[in-house]
Every structure is written in structure tokens, then in C-alpha cells.
Amino acid sequence: MSADNWTAAEARRVPPLRAGRRAAGLALFGWLDDPRAPRLCRVAGSSGSGRTHLLAWLAAAAPADHPRSTRRVHAVLPTGGLMVDDAVRLLANRLGGFARTPAELLAIVQDGQPRTIVVTGLDQAGGPPDWPRQIAAEVLVPLLAVPGLRLAVESADGTAATELLTAAVPGAAVLDLDDPRWTDRDVFAAWCARLPGPSAASLYPSPGLAQLAALVDGGVAVDPTTPPAERARAVCAAWWEALPEELRPTVRALAVAGCAVSAEEWAALPGAGGAEAVARAGALSPPGPDGASWELNLRQLAAFVRPAWWVNWTYRPPGGAVDALALGRKPYSHRILVATGTVVHVLDEETGREEGAAPLRLPVTPSSLACGEQGVLIALDRARTLGILPSSMPGSFNRAVRVVEHVAGRAGGNLTTVAAKRDEGSASLAIGDTQGTVALFLNDFGPGMAPDQTSHRGPVTALSVADARHELWVASGGADGRVMLWGVSRPSSEAPVDERDSPVTAVAAAEIYGGLLTVAAWADGLVRLRRRGERLDTVLDLRLDAPVHSAVIDRGKWICLALPDQVLSITLD
């Protein structure tokens, strides 16, 4: 379709499409206007080719109230950083409805009305690599089966998500922005000349790379004959090298976010360093298509910058401060229990969304919380007062309650922390006390088991119990700054796993990839993740701008960290 087919009013309505991309914009208009066009248009291209920007332009140029009924985009779904249920809820909301499941979303669009939906950032969906494929399989492919519904989707060649979409619509239209047909070379060069810094015209036809290269003092020397992926790696490496060292944590925080954020949202991200650091980093980073948000949407840049972890979800409780976390057991299986005061919120461990008709209520405000057999909640407050919420399961024999009462009778008022074994059939309870002693009680009689030596010099401040490598481990942290491990079949604890000059505030342990993962946090704000290997441990240190005072590792091996006002669920790469 040529510009001669536009009315004067339509020409005024269409926002400018710069960097020589007029041909690509006209191709998308042609797809929208043609009733015989495939119901899927996939916008492909390498990182930095401008796919997200082009689709954002299309949505602005073809709003849902456009005078031409054929030239309307009814909703935009930015999938960067989203999981399946997030994508379902967001798209339903943008279509004027409400849905919690893909089936409920399909019910909204099966009303016979023609619709066009734009989907951006599919390659960056969620955190784990499988999420783009899951969004394609559970959300997009079913939508493509709805009569009258068409999708324009940003998705790179060769991905699992693209294979699913192509199988659903074998004759899909493909607009590959690496193809020179869609970018006018002379207009691109003129646009590059107006960017700050040296000309980046050698990066034709990739506007995103040109913008990034223009932010590097002295420019970036790139051979224009090399493949797009190699050019992208060279530009990203040069930009990262030029970025001041003190701003790299700020940019890493943006990488972890996984989606577009405003300057205010960026400043609030863990590890971002606040508004001043974000203002400096933002001036050295290319903004998103709207000019007012930022996102690391270059795959090579994200891979280069991104730390070995990312955020799955965050939860800010309505009650404000987070006091303690516990891993749920039946009837709270696959749930994270979050205590705020005496109220316990039950979260889905995969999404971080609150579940249940009403929160649970404890008799004390816990500094340490454990979920025992059959969902018995065991809480210990800072004054070392023990509180128990018995099981709500019908017919429960509350064996865990008897174990707790037995332990309390033996320890007196010296308990400082508690932890439960996660197995559904176990009533065992680990305890730490004011004298630095760690013990494990498997039943409601006898003295329990303990290592030969006292584990800590001073109070035990954190505990976790984990099965790994055919051993039951008790991980502990103390006011002495030590993190200790004790295999209960062994007479004594190992040498300190870690020791720092700051009290330990949280410990978690679990088997992961055949080995033992420990998570420890200290009062000075450091969080250390340690994967124990046969010969060498792998260590990752995090700084989250606030101390972590409780931690658990859920059954999906996601790590939940309690900060003063929120809970973060993170995944290791």
C-alpha cells in the first residue's frame, strides 16, 4: 500500500516512523487492510533491529477507534518479563474484561468481533527460558484459532515459541527487519547523523544498535559485512566497557527487571542505587519506544549484562512490613507463607499471588516461622515466646504440636529460631538457642540429636533443614556471623561454610542439581548463594539495598527472600 492511498486526515493521524522504516510501516498497514492476509504476522530480526519500536508505532498509528475498521489494533500485550497467568490477566484487562486462565481469556474474544492484537517482547517473556514457549502454547496459539482474531507478534527466528506459532499458521506473514528491503539506507544514514556522538550508519539496518553505539564516546568500529549477531555483540561489549563501573549495578538491576520500567520504577528495583544513579545510567542508555521508559531488550546486551539470577515475582503485603517466611506443607503445599505481624498471607509459590479467603492468624508476631506436619504453624517472637497455630485439616492428629511442646519443655525459654523438615510425613523440628546450640527432634520424646560441639559462639539466629546427597542437613546462622552445616548422621558440624563480621539474619538450604545450595544473609545487606560442588563451590553474592531477614527455597528451586517491606522470588541462571 502506498502513501497515495491515505486520506489527508489519515496522513495527519499517522505518527512519524523514523530511521528509514517507512516501507516496513506500509507493509504492516497492508497486512492490516487485507482481509485475505494470514491471521499471523511475525516481526522478526536480530537484536537491535527495531522490532518492538515498529510494533509500538503500529499500535499508535492504528488505535482501536481508527476511522477505518480494518486499521485497528485493539490491544497491545508486552510479554517481556511476564509468565502465562500474567499475560492472561493483562491482555484480558486491555480488552476490557477479566480472566485468570487462558480458557477465560478465550471466552472474552469469542464474541464474533474482529480483533487485532499486537504482542511484543515474546523472546524476553518471564525468567526461565521456557516461558516464551509456554506463553505461545497456552495463550497465543489458542487465540489464533479464534475466527476473526489476528496477531502481530515480535518473535525471533529459530525459537521454540516461533516454531509453535508457525505450526499454528503455516502461511504466516513474516517481516524480517534484517532484510534491507524494509529500511531505506539513505534515510537511515541521515537519521544516524542526527544522533549524539559519531555516526553509526555502518550499523544499517539496525536502529537499536545505532542508538547504543551513539552513546559510546568515540563510537564503535564495526564491519558492516559481518552478520547482525556479531555486530550486536561488538556494540554491546563496547557500550558496557564504556559504562562507568559504579553504574553497572544500576544497569544490572534493569536487566533483572525483564520489562520496560519508568525512571521511578527503575530506582525502586533491588540494587538500582536510587534516583541519582538511575538518572546517570538512563542518560547513558537508549530509552524505549515511548522515550520515557527503559528496558534491556537487546538479547546480546541482556546476556552480556545480566547477572546469574533474575526476579520471578515480588510481593508487597497489604500490612506493610514482612516479619518472616516459611515454606508451606499440606494443606499449604506449593505455597509460601508470609507473616506480617500476626497475620500470615498464603502465596502461590509460582506466581506470588495471594490465595485463600482470609489470611491466617498467629498468637505471636514471629521472628522465626516454620510450617510443620499437616500445616501446623510454629512461630517464635523476638522475646522467645512460642506460639502455635494447630492444623486446620479435618481429623488432624497434630503430631507436630506434640513435638513442639516436647521441645519447648526441654529448651525452656532459650529458643531463638525454629525450622521444619519439608517432607509431608515428617513431624521433625530443628531448633537453635541462645547458647549457640543446634538440635533436631524427630518425635515427641527423647533428647533429640545435636552435634558434639556447640555450633555458634552466641545465639543461633537462623535455621534451615534440607535433604541432599543422601544426608539430612541442618544449616544454621548465628550472631557470630558464621554459617554452619551439620549432617545429622555425623557427630559434629563441618567447618564454617562462611564467616563474616556481621550477624547472620537468614539461612535457607535445599538440594539443587544434585548438590546442596545454601542461601545466607547478613545484617549488613549481603546475600550469598553457595552451590556446594565435589571439589569447588560456586558462590554468587547479591546486594539488594536492604537486609534480608528470612529466606526459603521452594520446591521449584526458586529462592524467596524477605526484605523489610517486600518478598522477592528469584531464580538462578
N, C-alpha and C positions, 0 to 999 in steps of 0.2 A: 504494500500500500504506500503511495507517495503522499507528500505533503499537500499536493494539489487536491486531494480528496477531503481535506479538512475544511470545515467552515471557519469563518473568521473568529467566531466565539470559541470554537474548539481549539484553535491555534493559541488564543489567549489563555485558555484553561491549562494547556499542557506545560508543565514546568520544564525548564531547560535541562537538556541531557548533554553533559559536557564530556570532554576527553575523547571526542570523535565517535561517540557511541550512538549517533542518530540512526544508523542502519539497524542496530540491534533493537532500538526502541520501536522502529517501524515494523520490524519482524514480529515483536510481541503484540503490537496493535493488530497486525494482520492475523495472528493466531486468535486473538480475542474476537475479531469481527467475523471470522469464517465459521459458520455453523457446521461445516464438514470437517473442521480441523480435529486432530486427535484430542481426546479429553485430558491428556497429559502433555505438558510442555516442560521439559527438563532443561534447566540452565546449568551448563557445565563449564569447565575451565579450571585452570590451576589457581592456587592461592594468589591473591592479589589481582586477579583478572577483573574484579568488579561485579561479581555475581550478585552479592547482597545489595549493592548500591543500585544496580539495574532493576532488580525486583522492587526495591523501595520506591524507585522512580515510577514504575508501572502502577503501583498502588496509589501514588499521589496523582498520577495523570488519569487514572480511571477509577474515581471514587464510586461508592455504591449508589450515589444519587446522580451519576452522569446522565445527561440527556439521552444519550444513545443507550438503549437497553442492552446492546451487545458489548458495550465497552464499560463494564463494571467489574471491579474487584470487591467482593462482598466481605472479605476478612483476610487479614494477614496473620499467619502463625509463625512467630520467630522461635524455632525449636532449639536454638543454641542454649545449652545448659539444662534443658527440660528432660524429664522422664515421661513415660507414657501417660500416667494419670495427670501430670502437669499439663501436657499438651492437650488432653481431652478437655480439661476444665477451662483452659484458656481459650481454645477455639470455640467451645460452646458459648462462653461469655461473649466473645466477639461476634458471634452470630445471634446474640440476643437471647440465649437460653441458658440452661444449667444442665450439666452432665458430669457424672463421676466415672462412667465406664464408656468404652468405645460403643457398646450397644446403645446406651442412652444418647450418645452423640449422633449415631446414625438415625435414631428416631427423630431428631431435630431437623435433619436435612431431607428426610423422605416425605416431603410435602408437595412434590411436583414442581417446585420453583427452581428455575435455572440459577446456578451459583458458580462463581469462580473464586477460588481460594489460592492465595499466594503463600508458599511455605519457604522460609529462609533458614539458613544455618543448620540444615539436617546433618551435615558431617560433624558438627560440634554438639549434637544433642547429648544431654546427660553427662555422666562422668565416665563410667566403664565403656569400653569400645563397642559393646553390643547394643547400646541404647539406640543409635540411629536405625539399626536394622529392626529393632522392636517397634519403634515408632512407625516405621514404614509398614511393617507387617500388621500391627494391631490398629493403626489409625488411618494411614494414607491409602493402603491397598483397599480396605473396605469402602472408603469414601469414593474411590474411583469406580466402584461398581454401582454407585447411585446414579440413576438416569438424570441427565441434565447438569451434573456436577463436574467441573473441570478444575484441574490443579496445575499451577505453575510452581515447580519445585526446584530449589537450589540443591543440587546433589552431584558430586564429582563422579567421573568415570571410574569403573572398577571396584566400587564399594558394594558390600552386601546389600545395603539399602537400595542402591541403584539397580542391582540385579532383580530385586523383588519388584520394583516399580516397572522395570522394562518387561518382566514376565507378565505383569498385570495388563500392560498396554504395549503390546509388541511393536506397534507402529507409532510410538510416541514421537512428538516433535522434539528435536534436540538443538539447542542454541549454545554452541561451544564458543566461549568468548576468547579462547586462544586462537581461533580462526581469524586471520586478518580481514576477512570479508566484513566483519561486524565492527571494525574500528578504522576510521579514516586516519591515515598516517599523518597527513599534514595538519589536520585539526588536533590530533593527539600531540604533535610536536609543539604547536602553538600553545596548547593548554599547559604542557610541561614547562614552557618558558615563563609562564606566569607563577609557577610555584616558587616558594622561597628556596634559596640555595642554587647549586649548579643544576644545569639542565639534566633531566632524566629521560630524555627522548629515546635513549638506547634500550629502555625497558618496554618499548612498544611490544604488544598491545595491552599492557598491564597497568592500569591507573593506580591500583593499590600499592604496587611495588614502587611506582614513580613517586607517590606521596611519601612513602617511607624513606626512600633514598634521598629525597629533597631535604629531609630533616638531619642528614648526616653532614657535618662540616667537611667541606672538600669533596662531597659527592661520593658516589660508588662507581668504580670502574667495572663494567660488566660487558662481556662479549655477547652482542645481540644474537649471535648464531647458536648459542648454547640452548639446551632445552629449558622450558619455563621453570621446571622444578629446580634446576641448578641455579638459574638466575635468582629465584626466590631465596634459596639458601644463602647465596652470596650477599644479597641485600640485607637479609635478616641478621646474619652474622656481623656485618659492618655496623648496622644500627645498634645492636646490642653492645658491641665493643665500644661504641661512642657514647653510650648512655653512662652518666656518672654512677660510680659504684654505689653511692648512698641512695640512689633512686631505684636500684634493681629490685629490692624487696617490694617497693610500691608497685612496680610492673608485674612482679610475680603474683602479688595479690590479685591484680586484674586478670591474670591468666587463670588463677584458681576459680574466679567467679564464673567463667564459662559462658557469659552472656553480656549483652550491652548494659552498661550502667551509667548513671549520671555522675557528675563530679562528687556530689554529696554521698551517693551510694558507694562510690569507689573509696572515698575517705573512711567510710564506716566498715570496710572489709577488713577481716583479720590480717594484720601485718602490713596494712597500707601506709601507716605512718602519719595519718592525719591530713587535714586540708592543705597545709602548705606543701607537703611532699607531693600530693596529688596535683596541685596546681603546676608545680615544676615538671612533673612527669607528663602531665597532659599536654603541656606546651611542646614536648619532645615526641609526642605520639600522635599518629593520624587519628582524627575523630571518626565516628561512624557516619552513615549516610545523612543523619539528621543534623550533624555538626555540633551536637550538644551531648553526645554520649561517646563512650569508649568501649572497645572490645578487641581482644586479640583474636581476630578472625582470619589471620593468615596461618595456614596449617604449619608451615615451616617455622614461623615465628613462635607459635604456641609450643611446638615441640622443642624449640631451642631454649625458650624462656621458662617453660612450665616446670615447676618443681615436681618431685616424685609423689605428689599427693594432690587431691582435689576435694572440694566440698560437695557432698551429695545433697545435703539439705541443712537448713538452720531452723531452729525453733525458739521463739521468744515467748515465754509463758505469760498469760494474762496477769498473773500475780506478781510479776516483776522478777525478783532475784531467784536464781537457781541454787538450791541448797545441796542436793545430792542426786545421783543417778543409780539405777540398778537395772540389771538385765532380767526381763520377765520370764517366769515359768508358768506352766499351765495353772490357771486359766488365762495367763497373760503371755503365752508363748509368742515369740516373734514380736515382742513389744519392748519398748524402752520405758522405764518408769522414771518420771522426773518429779522430784519433790520441790515444792515452793512453799516454805513454811510447813504447815501440817497437811497441806493438800498435795496429792500425788496425781499427776496427769499421765495418762496412758497413751503412748505414741506408737504408731506403726513404724517398725524399725527401717522399712524400706523407703518410706516417704516422709517421715517426720510429722505426719498429720495426727492430730489428737483424735482418739476414739473413745467410745463409751458414752453412756447417757449422762453420767456425772462423775467428777473426779473422786478418788478415794481419799479418806481422811485418816491421818495417823494421830496417835496420842501425844507425840512429841515432834519438834522440828528437827529433822535429822542432819547431823554432820556426816553420818555413815548410814547407808541403806542397803539392805540385802533382801532378795526375794527367795524364800525357802520353798520347800516341797509344798505342792498344791497351792501355791500363791500366798503363803504366809509372809507378811511383810515385817521385817525386823529392822527397827530404827534405833539409833543411838545418838543422843544430842550432845552438845559441847560440854554439858555438865555431867556427862557419862550416865545419864538416865536412860534406861532401856524401855522402849515402847514396842508393843506387838499388835499387829492387826491380823486376827485369825483368818483362815481361809474362808472364802465365800462359796466354795464348791459344796454342793449338797452331799451329805454323807462323809464329809472330810473327817479324818481321824486326827488332824492337826498334830501329827508326829513331830513336825518341825517346832511347834510351840513347846513341846516337852523337852526337846533338845536345848532350846534357848533357855528355858527355865533351869535346866540342869547346869548349863554353862554359867548362867548368872549366879547361881548358888555357889559355884566353885570360885568364880573370879571376884565376887563381891562387887565393890564399886570401882574396880580398877580398869574395866573395859574401856578401850578408846576407839575401836573400829571392828567391824564385822564383815564377813563375806561368805557367800553360799556357793557350793558346787552347782554347776548349771544342769547336771543330769536330772531329768524329771523324776527318777525313782530314788533320789538320794535326799536324806534329811540332814546331811552333814553341814557343819558350820565352822568356819575359821574365825579366830579371834586374835586381837592384839591388845596389849595392855600398857599401863603406864610405866612398867618396868622394862619394856623392850622385848617382852616375851611374845612369841607366836605359837599358837596351838591349833590343832584340828580335832574336832569332836565328830565322830561318825554316828553316835547314838546318844541316848539319854541316860547312860550310866558309864561309870569308869572315868579315869582321869584324862582321857584324850591322848593325843600324840603331840610331841613337841621335839624340836631339835635339842641336841645335848647342850649347846651354848645359847645364851641369850642373843637374839638376832640383832638388836639395836641398843645403842647407848642412849637411853631415854625413851619417851613414849613412841609406840607404833602409831603412825598417822594414816596409813592406807594399806589395804589388803586386796588380793585377788586370788582365785583358785582356778587352776586350769589343768586339763589332761593333755599331755603332749609327749611323744616319744616313749610311749608305754610307761609313763610315770605320772603321778598326780603331784602337781607343783603348787606351792603356796608362795606367791610373790608379795613382798611387803616393802613398805617405805616408812621411814622414821623421821623424827625431828632432828636426828643426827645427819640428815642428808643422804643416807645410804638407801640403796635399793638392793634387797636381798632375795635369793631364791632358795627354797628348800624343797627337795624331793622327798615326799613323806616316807618312802621306803629306806631312806638314808638316815644315818644317825645325826648328821649335822648339816647346817646350811653351807652353800657354796661361798666362796669369797664374794665380796660385794660386786654386784653387776655394775653398779655405778655409785659414785660417791662425790657429792658436791657440797660446797659450803652454803647450803640453803635447805630449809626443811622440805621434805617431800610432801606434796599435797594430794597426789593421786597416783594410783597404780592400777594397771589392768594387764591381764595376760591371757593368751589363747594360742592354740595350735593353728598355724597358718602355713600352707605349702610344705607340710611335713616337718616343720620346725616350730620353735616357740617364739612368739612375738611378745615382747613386753613394752608397755607404754608407761612412762613415768613423767610426772610433772613436779616442778619445784616452785616454791613461793616467789622466786624472782622472775617467773614467767616462762622459763624454758620447758619445753615438752620434748622428750627424747623417745623415739621409736627404735627399738633394737630387735633385729631378727637374728636369732642365735643360729650360727652355722656350725658344721662339723669342725672346721678349722678357724674360721674367721667370722666375726659378727658384722652385720650390716647396720649402720647407725644413720638415722635421719633426725636432725634437730629442727624444731619449729619454734618460732616466736610469734605469739598471737595477740600481743598488745595488752593482755590481761592474764592473770594467773588462772590455771585450770585446777579446780578443786575436787573433781570427781571424773572418773573415766570408766567406760566399759567397752568391750569388743563383742559385737553381736554375732549371731550365727552366720551372717553373710560376710563376716570378717571386716565389716565396717567399724570404724573406731568412733565412738561418741565421746565428746569432751564437753564438760560443763564449765562454762565461763560464768562470771558473776551474773550476767543478765540474759544469757542465751545458751543453747546447746548446738554444737556443730557435729555433724556426721561427716567423716572424711574417709577417703579410700586411698590406699597405697597404689602406686603405679605398678 
